[in-house]
Amino acid sequence: MSRLYVGVDGGATNTVALVSDGRRIVGRGTAGPSNHQVVGMAPAAAAVAAAVAAALSEAGGSPADVAAAVLGMAGADFPQDVEGIRAALSALAFPFAIVNDAEIALTAGLTGSGPAAVLVLAGTGTNVLGRHRDGWAFHIGGLGYPLGDLGGGGDLVKMALHRAFRAAEGRGPATSLTQAIPAALGVADFGALAEALYFGRIDEWVLGLLAPLIFREAARDRVCQDLLVAMGTSLGESAGAAVSRLQAHDPAAESVEVVLAGSLWFGDHPLLQDAFHLALHRVSARVWTHVSAVEPVVGALMAAVGGGGAAAALREQFLPPA
């Protein structure tokens, strides 16, 4: 067996692993969520191990064949997080590096059109990463609502639940969510839902799966529309703050590339992106935004093979036809 390279994208909803021989993709594996802040360290480590094992099995390889691996992990926010994840994954029998999942998403989505770029990650959670070609990089947010974030699917669902409960109890405007949410969760009504939430019978990561419902209901529901506008505005403000830092760092940069990654950007109603662009363009018009055409796990694999031409060739395999 030739030397193999492994990339992992570990998120709050699922975990994806890719295996390459350095030239092509030879294995893929998936498993459940692996954000330790959501599911706990042991389940997170088990999900990573399961996804990697499935990818290696499809590749016909074993851990002994792995030359390098990069794990892009949601929740790898501080050195203490990285140390805890590394310890939990000590049974992996190959060398691996751990980075924040925003880093692999930016690597995957970046076109390299200029010296400065911003990644706006909006999946279950949210994170903003600014990076300059000279190596300077920084994060804005990524640590949850109490620390200034608003923009992930988890936030969107919590806001929707809040508005739906108020509507069901006559404390707020009517919304189609009062029928849609119980139906999606398989409960009879909001009384049953309140009890299930209060006693922790519905996992937080399961609630995150309701985000697409809010996009669908926005086609006919003003409350859902308002939620998407609020979410997009907050994300645009965070992106604008990152763009301002990069433009102050390099005033000669003609434009900043803004890469959008994560499931929320693929929602089937345009209001979130419309509000995002409005808030961002109030800060700067010197930006070029696009939704990443390449899934984040590819960025982890690109880093594992060491960058350069081999990494670029792997990314090309995931680009849609021109």
C-alpha positions in Angstrom: 0.0 0.0 0.0 1.3 3.5 -0.9 1.5 6.3 1.6 -1.9 7.6 2.5 -3.1 11.0 3.7 -6.2 11.7 5.8 -8.3 14.8 6.1 -11.2 15.1 8.6 -13.9 17.7 9.0 -15.4 17.3 12.5 -18.6 19.3 13.1 -21.6 19.5 15.4 -23.8 17.7 12.9 -21.6 15.1 11.3 -18.0 14.0 10.7 -16.4 13.4 7.3 -13.1 11.8 6.5 -11.2 11.6 3.2 -8.2 9.5 2.3 -5.9 10.2 -0.6 -2.8 8.5 -2.0 -1.5 12.0 -2.8 -3.0 12.1 -6.3 -6.6 11.0 -6.0 -9.3 10.4 -3.4 -9.4 6.7 -2.5 -11.7 6.6 0.5 -14.5 8.4 2.3 -16.1 7.8 5.6 -18.8 9.6 7.6 -20.0 9.4 11.2 -22.0 11.4 13.7 -21.2 14.7 15.3 -17.7 15.4 16.8 -17.8 18.8 18.3 -16.8 18.0 21.9 -18.6 21.1 23.1 -21.9 19.7 21.9 -21.6 15.9 22.4 -18.8 15.5 24.8 -15.2 14.5 24.3 -15.6 10.7 24.3 -18.4 10.6 21.7 -16.6 13.2 19.6 -13.4 11.1 19.5 -15.5 7.9 18.7 -17.1 9.7 15.7 -13.7 10.8 14.3 -12.3 7.3 14.8 -15.4 5.8 13.0 -15.2 8.1 10.1 -11.5 7.6 9.6 -11.8 3.8 9.9 -14.6 3.8 7.3 -12.5 5.9 4.9 -9.4 3.7 5.3 -11.5 0.6 4.8 -12.8 1.9 1.5 -9.2 2.8 0.5 -8.0 -0.7 1.3 -5.5 0.7 3.8 -4.7 0.7 7.5 -3.5 3.2 10.1 0.0 2.0 9.4 -0.2 3.3 5.9 -1.1 6.9 6.9 1.8 9.3 6.5 0.0 12.4 7.7 -3.5 13.6 8.8 -5.1 16.9 9.5 -8.2 17.1 11.6 -10.3 20.3 11.3 -12.4 20.3 14.4 -15.3 22.5 15.5 -14.7 23.4 19.1 -10.9 23.5 18.7 -10.9 27.1 19.8 -8.2 27.3 22.5 -5.0 25.3 23.2 -6.8 23.5 26.0 -9.4 22.3 23.5 -6.7 21.0 21.1 -4.9 19.2 24.0 -8.1 17.6 25.1 -9.0 16.4 21.6 -5.5 15.1 21.0 -5.6 13.1 24.3 -9.1 11.7 23.4 -7.7 10.6 20.0 -4.5 9.1 21.4 -5.6 5.7 20.0 -5.2 6.8 16.4 -2.1 5.0 15.3 -0.8 7.6 12.9 0.6 11.2 13.1 -2.1 13.9 13.0 -2.4 17.7 13.4 -5.5 19.4 14.9 -6.8 22.8 13.6 -10.0 24.7 13.9 -12.6 23.8 11.3 -12.6 27.4 10.0 -9.1 26.9 8.8 -9.8 23.9 6.6 -12.9 25.6 5.2 -10.9 28.7 4.1 -8.2 26.5 2.6 -10.9 24.6 0.6 -12.8 27.6 -0.6 -10.0 30.1 -1.3 -9.4 30.9 -4.9 -6.3 32.9 -4.2 -7.5 35.9 -6.1 -5.8 38.4 -3.7 -3.6 38.7 -0.7 -6.4 38.9 1.9 -9.4 36.6 2.6 -12.1 36.1 5.1 -14.0 32.9 5.8 -17.5 33.2 7.1 -18.5 29.8 8.5 -22.3 29.4 9.1 -23.1 25.8 9.9 -24.5 24.5 13.2 -22.3 27.3 14.7 -20.5 30.2 13.3 -16.9 31.4 13.0 -15.1 34.1 11.1 -11.5 33.8 10.1 -9.4 36.5 8.5 -6.1 35.6 6.8 -3.4 37.6 4.9 -0.9 36.0 2.5 1.9 37.2 4.8 0.7 34.8 7.4 -1.2 37.1 9.7 -4.5 35.5 10.8 -7.2 36.1 13.4 -10.6 34.9 14.4 -13.8 36.9 15.1 -16.3 35.0 17.2 -16.8 31.3 17.1 -17.4 31.1 20.9 -21.1 31.3 21.1 -23.9 33.8 21.7 -22.8 35.1 25.2 -19.4 36.1 23.6 -20.9 38.0 20.7 -21.9 35.4 18.1 -25.2 35.2 16.3 -25.2 33.3 13.0 -25.2 29.5 13.2 -28.0 27.0 12.7 -28.1 26.5 16.4 -28.8 30.2 17.0 -31.4 30.2 14.2 -33.3 27.3 15.7 -33.2 28.7 19.3 -34.6 32.0 17.9 -37.3 30.1 16.0 -38.3 28.1 19.0 -38.5 31.3 21.1 -40.8 32.9 18.6 -42.9 29.8 18.1 -43.5 29.2 21.8 -44.5 32.9 22.2 -46.9 32.6 19.3 -48.4 29.3 20.6 -49.0 30.9 24.0 -50.5 34.1 22.5 -47.5 36.3 23.4 -46.3 37.1 19.9 -47.3 37.2 16.2 -48.7 34.1 14.6 -46.3 31.9 12.7 -46.4 28.7 10.7 -43.7 27.4 13.0 -46.3 26.5 15.6 -47.4 23.7 13.3 -44.2 23.0 11.5 -41.8 22.5 14.5 -43.9 19.9 16.5 -44.5 18.0 13.2 -40.8 17.9 12.4 -39.8 16.7 15.9 -42.6 14.2 16.1 -44.4 15.6 19.1 -48.1 16.3 19.5 -48.0 20.0 20.5 -46.0 22.7 22.3 -46.9 21.3 25.7 -45.2 18.0 24.8 -42.3 19.8 23.2 -41.8 22.0 26.3 -41.6 18.9 28.5 -39.2 17.1 26.1 -36.9 20.2 25.9 -37.0 20.8 29.7 -36.0 17.2 30.5 -33.3 17.0 27.8 -35.0 14.4 25.7 -34.1 16.1 22.5 -30.4 16.5 21.8 -29.1 20.0 20.9 -27.5 18.7 17.7 -30.9 17.2 16.7 -32.5 20.6 17.1 -29.9 22.0 14.7 -31.4 19.9 12.0 -34.5 22.2 12.1 -32.6 25.0 10.3 -33.7 24.0 6.8 -37.3 24.1 8.0 -37.0 27.8 8.8 -35.7 28.6 5.3 -38.6 26.7 3.8 -41.2 28.4 5.9 -39.8 31.8 5.1 -41.5 31.5 1.7 -44.8 32.2 3.4 -44.0 33.3 7.0 -43.0 36.8 8.1 -41.5 35.6 11.4 -39.1 33.2 9.6 -38.2 36.0 7.2 -37.3 38.3 10.1 -35.2 35.6 11.6 -33.2 35.1 8.4 -32.7 38.9 8.1 -31.4 39.1 11.7 -29.1 36.2 11.1 -27.7 37.5 7.9 -27.2 41.0 9.3 -25.2 39.6 12.2 -23.0 37.5 9.9 -22.4 40.5 7.6 -21.4 42.6 10.6 -18.9 40.0 11.7 -17.5 39.7 8.2 -17.3 43.5 7.9 -15.2 43.7 11.0 -12.8 41.1 9.6 -12.6 42.9 6.3 -11.9 46.2 8.0 -9.0 44.7 9.9 -7.5 43.2 6.8 -7.8 46.5 4.8 -6.2 48.4 7.7 -3.4 45.8 7.7 -2.9 46.1 3.9 -4.3 49.3 2.5 -2.9 48.4 -0.9 -5.1 45.3 -1.2 -7.6 46.1 -4.0 -10.2 43.6 -2.7 -10.8 41.1 0.0 -12.1 37.6 -1.0 -14.9 36.6 1.3 -15.6 32.8 1.3 -18.9 31.6 2.6 -18.9 28.0 3.9 -21.4 25.9 5.9 -24.9 24.6 5.4 -26.8 27.9 6.1 -25.5 29.4 2.9 -27.3 26.7 1.0 -30.7 27.5 2.5 -33.4 27.7 -0.1 -34.5 31.3 0.6 -32.3 34.3 -0.4 -33.0 36.6 2.6 -30.1 35.5 4.7 -27.6 36.1 1.9 -29.3 39.4 1.0 -29.1 40.7 4.5 -25.5 39.5 4.8 -24.4 41.4 1.7 -26.2 44.5 2.7 -24.5 44.6 6.2 -21.1 43.7 4.7 -21.3 46.4 1.9 -22.1 49.0 4.5 -18.6 48.5 5.8 -16.8 48.0 2.5 -17.5 47.6 -1.2 -14.0 46.4 -1.8 -15.0 42.7 -1.4 -15.7 39.7 -3.6 -18.0 37.1 -2.0 -18.8 33.6 -3.1 -20.1 30.4 -1.6 -17.3 27.8 -1.4 -17.6 25.3 -4.2 -15.5 22.8 -2.3 -16.5 21.1 1.0 -14.3 21.9 4.0 -12.9 18.4 4.5 -11.0 18.9 1.2 -9.1 21.7 2.9 -8.0 19.3 5.7 -6.7 16.8 3.0 -4.9 19.6 1.2 -3.1 20.5 4.4 -2.3 16.8 5.1 -0.5 16.4 1.7 1.5 19.5 2.5 0.0 22.1 0.2 1.5 23.1 -3.1 0.7 21.5 -6.5 -0.4 18.2 -5.0 -3.0 20.0 -2.8 -4.2 22.1 -5.7 -4.6 19.0 -7.9 -6.8 17.4 -5.2 -9.0 20.4 -4.9 -9.5 20.5 -8.7 -11.1 17.1 -8.4 -13.9 18.6 -6.4 -14.6 21.7 -8.5 -17.8 21.7 -10.5 -17.5 21.7 -14.3 -16.7 25.1 -15.7 
